[in-house]
Every structure is written in C-alpha cells, then in structure tokens.
Amino acid sequence: MKKIMLSALIFLLSSLLFAQSEKFTAAMKKNLAELDSSFKNPPNLLTVANNFERIAAAEKTQWLPYYYAAFCQVNYGFIQQDKAKTDGYANKANELIAKADSLSPNNSEISCIKSMIASCHMMVDPATRWMEYGKESSSNLDAAIAQDATNPRPYYLKGQGLRYTPEQFGGGCKTAKIELQTALDKYTGFKPAGELHPNWGKEQVEKLLKDCQ
C-alpha cells in the first residue's frame, strides 16, 4: 500500500513539475516573439522587459528571464534619445543581469550583456567615460570569449564597437571587419543550448559587414 501511495505521489509531483515547465516555456516563447518585433516600436521593449521580470520573479531559479529583461532594458537605453535617462536604464539592466549572474555564474551570454551595459553608460559622454566604461566593456567581452569561444556574440559586439570608433583611435571598418567576419563564421556553426537560449545578432553582423564593403 505504501509503495502505491509513494508511486502516486511521485507521479503527481512529476505532473505538476511538467505543467510548470510547460507554462514557463510558453510564457518565454510568447515574450521572445514580442521582443523580436519590439525594435520596430522601442517603447515596447520596456513592456517586454517587465514581462520577463515577472516571469523571473515567479520562477526564481531561471536565469534566462532575468537575462532577457536586462537585454530589453539596455537596448532601450541605447535607442532612447534622452541621455539624462540613459544611466537609469543601464542601472536597471545591471540590477537584472546581476540576478542572472548569481543563478548562472561564468556565463558567456551574461558577460556580453555586462559589456553592453558598460557601453551604454559610456555612450552618455564617451570623452570622459571611456577610461572607466570602455575598459569594463572590453574586459567583459574578453571574459565572454574565455567562457565560451564558440559564442559569436562577443565578436559581434567587439566588431560593432570598432565600427563606430573613430579611425584615429583604432576603429573604423578596417579593424571592425576582422571581428565581424569572425562573428559571422561562428554564427554558421553556432547552436543555442536550448530553444529559449540567446540566438541574436547574425542579421546585425551581416548588415555591418555590408555597410563596410
């Protein structure tokens, strides 16, 4: 009798965990689809960021919703035009990615977001912030490559940064193309760890390379 009850309990728990997993996956997929279209209407990025943050608060042990919430916040920080507000969005992204980092340490994808956040802070005033945030952005990309050399995104972000750095400071298309081509080569063989894992950047790399022809 005890064995029957134990089996029933295990079956019930397994069913509940499966249902919870399915609910999480469905919610993530819905918001990832909305994220893809939000760049055409940037304020939607903040709505999607809030959605991911709610998922993260409900799940508590999943790093991906915190990651995507940070991704939305930092991208909106880059896009919106009021530099007086940029630090606020970057700070919010940093708060979120720190939570992702606590759940998944030494993660190449998380290091990429850290680099983006530093670049977002630097963008407010590049001339005075380069020494602090430029170094931080670069060191996070170096960490991302060390953590996963197959990840194309740190090479993409390096190439993008060089593309918009003046030639007299070592940037421009000539130096950017090397990193961008490396990124594109790595995108060819890259496979995300799962259907919800990061898989962005290839189209942007192709566009940057085309612009540098």
FIDOKOL-174034 format. One record per residue (C-alpha): residue number from 0; x, y, z; residue in three letters. Coordinates in nm, 3 decimals. Layout:
BEGIN
NUM X Y Z ala
...
//
This chain:
BEGIN
0 0.000 0.000 0.000 met
1 0.286 0.237 0.090 lys
2 0.453 0.165 -0.244 lys
3 0.131 0.252 -0.429 ile
4 0.093 0.578 -0.238 met
5 0.458 0.667 -0.299 leu
6 0.423 0.597 -0.671 ser
7 0.109 0.808 -0.688 ala
8 0.283 1.093 -0.507 leu
9 0.584 1.076 -0.742 ile
10 0.351 1.076 -1.043 phe
11 0.159 1.375 -0.907 leu
12 0.478 1.573 -0.840 leu
13 0.616 1.487 -1.182 ser
14 0.292 1.602 -1.345 ser
15 0.299 1.932 -1.154 leu
16 0.663 1.996 -1.245 leu
17 0.593 1.918 -1.610 phe
18 0.293 2.153 -1.615 ala
19 0.500 2.428 -1.452 gln
20 0.779 2.376 -1.707 ser
21 0.532 2.393 -1.995 glu
22 0.382 2.713 -1.856 lys
23 0.729 2.870 -1.823 phe
24 0.827 2.770 -2.176 thr
25 0.503 2.905 -2.322 ala
26 0.541 3.239 -2.141 ala
27 0.903 3.272 -2.251 met
28 0.823 3.194 -2.616 lys
29 0.540 3.447 -2.619 lys
30 0.765 3.724 -2.489 asn
31 1.057 3.628 -2.712 leu
32 0.826 3.668 -3.012 ala
33 0.721 4.011 -2.882 glu
34 1.087 4.101 -2.824 leu
35 1.172 4.032 -3.188 asp
36 0.914 4.284 -3.305 ser
37 0.975 4.544 -3.033 ser
38 1.276 4.703 -3.202 phe
39 1.031 4.848 -3.456 lys
40 0.848 5.016 -3.168 asn
41 1.115 5.064 -2.897 pro
42 0.886 5.159 -2.604 pro
43 0.755 4.802 -2.626 asn
44 1.097 4.688 -2.508 leu
45 1.014 4.816 -2.161 leu
46 0.682 4.630 -2.161 thr
47 0.856 4.308 -2.262 val
48 1.128 4.371 -2.002 ala
49 0.861 4.394 -1.732 asn
50 0.702 4.072 -1.860 asn
51 1.032 3.886 -1.838 phe
52 1.093 4.027 -1.491 glu
53 0.756 3.894 -1.376 arg
54 0.842 3.551 -1.515 ile
55 1.175 3.564 -1.333 ala
56 1.005 3.659 -1.005 ala
57 0.767 3.365 -1.041 ala
58 1.034 3.109 -1.132 glu
59 1.319 3.236 -0.911 lys
60 1.574 2.975 -1.028 thr
61 1.578 3.054 -1.401 gln
62 1.848 3.291 -1.531 trp
63 1.704 3.341 -1.879 leu
64 1.411 3.571 -1.790 pro
65 1.647 3.800 -1.596 tyr
66 1.887 3.791 -1.891 tyr
67 1.619 3.893 -2.142 tyr
68 1.478 4.160 -1.910 ala
69 1.829 4.311 -1.889 ala
70 1.871 4.277 -2.267 phe
71 1.550 4.477 -2.322 cys
72 1.646 4.748 -2.072 gln
73 1.997 4.805 -2.209 val
74 1.879 4.811 -2.569 asn
75 1.618 5.069 -2.481 tyr
76 1.893 5.266 -2.309 gly
77 2.084 5.270 -2.638 phe
78 1.781 5.361 -2.850 ile
79 1.606 5.632 -2.649 gln
80 1.733 5.984 -2.714 gln
81 1.734 6.145 -2.367 asp
82 2.088 6.096 -2.236 lys
83 1.979 6.215 -1.893 ala
84 1.781 5.890 -1.865 lys
85 2.036 5.651 -2.018 thr
86 2.216 5.571 -1.691 asp
87 1.885 5.477 -1.532 gly
88 1.809 5.214 -1.794 tyr
89 2.166 5.084 -1.778 ala
90 2.146 5.063 -1.398 asn
91 1.820 4.870 -1.418 lys
92 1.976 4.632 -1.670 ala
93 2.273 4.587 -1.437 asn
94 2.044 4.502 -1.147 glu
95 1.871 4.236 -1.357 leu
96 2.184 4.083 -1.507 ile
97 2.338 4.058 -1.159 ala
98 2.048 3.829 -1.065 lys
99 2.103 3.622 -1.377 ala
100 2.474 3.603 -1.293 asp
101 2.400 3.476 -0.943 ser
102 2.198 3.191 -1.095 leu
103 2.441 3.111 -1.377 ser
104 2.798 3.225 -1.298 pro
105 3.074 3.237 -1.561 asn
106 2.819 3.256 -1.841 asn
107 2.941 3.394 -2.175 ser
108 2.597 3.531 -2.267 glu
109 2.570 3.717 -1.937 ile
110 2.916 3.866 -1.984 ser
111 2.801 4.002 -2.321 cys
112 2.514 4.186 -2.153 ile
113 2.754 4.324 -1.891 lys
114 2.966 4.461 -2.176 ser
115 2.661 4.619 -2.338 met
116 2.564 4.785 -2.010 ile
117 2.911 4.936 -1.971 ala
118 2.894 5.063 -2.331 ser
119 2.552 5.213 -2.261 cys
120 2.694 5.408 -1.964 his
121 2.989 5.520 -2.176 met
122 2.761 5.645 -2.454 met
123 2.631 5.924 -2.227 val
124 2.967 6.101 -2.250 asp
125 3.231 5.895 -2.435 pro
126 3.509 6.152 -2.394 ala
127 3.500 6.148 -2.015 thr
128 3.372 5.795 -1.954 arg
129 3.593 5.599 -2.192 trp
130 3.863 5.515 -1.938 met
131 3.618 5.358 -1.694 glu
132 3.343 5.207 -1.904 tyr
133 3.543 5.135 -2.219 gly
134 3.779 4.916 -2.018 lys
135 3.486 4.748 -1.841 glu
136 3.309 4.675 -2.169 ser
137 3.622 4.530 -2.324 ser
138 3.711 4.314 -2.024 ser
139 3.361 4.163 -2.020 asn
140 3.392 4.070 -2.388 leu
141 3.728 3.907 -2.318 asp
142 3.562 3.714 -2.037 ala
143 3.276 3.610 -2.266 ala
144 3.522 3.466 -2.517 ile
145 3.717 3.284 -2.245 ala
146 3.392 3.139 -2.107 gln
147 3.275 3.015 -2.448 asp
148 3.495 3.063 -2.754 ala
149 3.216 2.928 -2.981 thr
150 2.979 3.214 -2.888 asn
151 2.962 3.459 -3.181 pro
152 2.813 3.747 -2.981 arg
153 3.129 3.881 -2.810 pro
154 3.297 3.903 -3.153 tyr
155 2.989 4.077 -3.292 tyr
156 2.991 4.330 -3.007 leu
157 3.364 4.387 -3.048 lys
158 3.318 4.445 -3.420 gly
159 3.022 4.676 -3.366 gln
160 3.218 4.882 -3.116 gly
161 3.513 4.915 -3.354 leu
162 3.284 5.007 -3.642 arg
163 3.169 5.320 -3.458 tyr
164 3.507 5.406 -3.305 thr
165 3.698 5.677 -3.496 pro
166 3.990 5.550 -3.706 glu
167 4.238 5.767 -3.513 gln
168 4.151 5.562 -3.204 phe
169 4.193 5.227 -3.377 gly
170 3.839 5.184 -3.505 gly
171 3.663 5.204 -3.839 gly
172 3.563 4.941 -4.089 cys
173 3.912 4.805 -4.150 lys
174 3.956 4.678 -3.795 thr
175 3.585 4.607 -3.738 ala
176 3.563 4.370 -4.036 lys
177 3.808 4.126 -3.879 ile
178 3.592 4.080 -3.568 glu
179 3.266 4.087 -3.764 leu
180 3.385 3.819 -4.005 gln
181 3.493 3.603 -3.711 thr
182 3.147 3.651 -3.562 ala
183 2.976 3.557 -3.889 leu
184 3.190 3.244 -3.923 asp
185 3.097 3.141 -3.570 lys
186 2.725 3.206 -3.631 tyr
187 2.741 2.949 -3.913 thr
188 2.819 2.667 -3.673 gly
189 2.655 2.804 -3.360 phe
190 2.371 2.611 -3.196 lys
191 2.191 2.758 -2.892 pro
192 2.190 2.540 -2.582 ala
193 1.810 2.529 -2.599 gly
194 1.510 2.679 -2.773 glu
195 1.491 2.965 -2.522 leu
196 1.862 3.044 -2.519 his
197 2.014 3.352 -2.687 pro
198 2.043 3.336 -3.065 asn
199 2.055 3.702 -3.171 trp
200 2.300 3.912 -3.370 gly
201 2.361 3.738 -3.703 lys
202 2.146 3.977 -3.909 glu
203 2.315 4.277 -3.748 gln
204 2.660 4.134 -3.829 val
205 2.561 4.082 -4.192 glu
206 2.434 4.439 -4.212 lys
207 2.751 4.584 -4.059 leu
208 2.969 4.386 -4.296 leu
209 2.760 4.504 -4.589 lys
210 2.794 4.865 -4.473 asp
211 3.172 4.820 -4.461 cys
212 3.205 4.695 -4.820 gln
//
